[in-house]
């Protein structure tokens, strides 16, 4: 499928990794946060700078630029135009919002 056929980018990437760590005992926070961050650092040489929108945190944490990066400037503007046409009051604004 051509890259511009859908809103989602990064179809060229062969793999997608998501690191999820959780633990029941808060006393172990430091240990688990440490290994999670170490794993993230170990994967960095093999990673791209691409952003997948469903893996972003709240816009207040990540920033609107990260949402734009997930779609790319051209697709973002196409989606923004659709949002303006079909949801100009921005009723559907949860998750990673594209403002009309």
TAJO-V899058 format. One record per backbone hydrogen bond with DSSP energy under -1.0 kcal/mol. NH is the residue of the N-H (numbers start at 1). CO is the residue of the C=O. If there is no record, write none. Layout:
nh:co
NH:CO
NH:CO
//
This chain:
nh:co
5:2
13:10
28:25
29:26
32:28
33:29
34:30
35:31
36:32
37:33
38:34
39:35
40:36
41:37
42:38
43:39
44:40
46:43
47:44
55:52
56:53
61:58
62:58
63:59
66:63
68:64
69:65
70:66
71:67
72:68
76:72
77:73
78:74
79:75
80:76
81:77
82:78
83:79
84:80
85:81
86:82
87:83
90:87
93:91
97:95
//
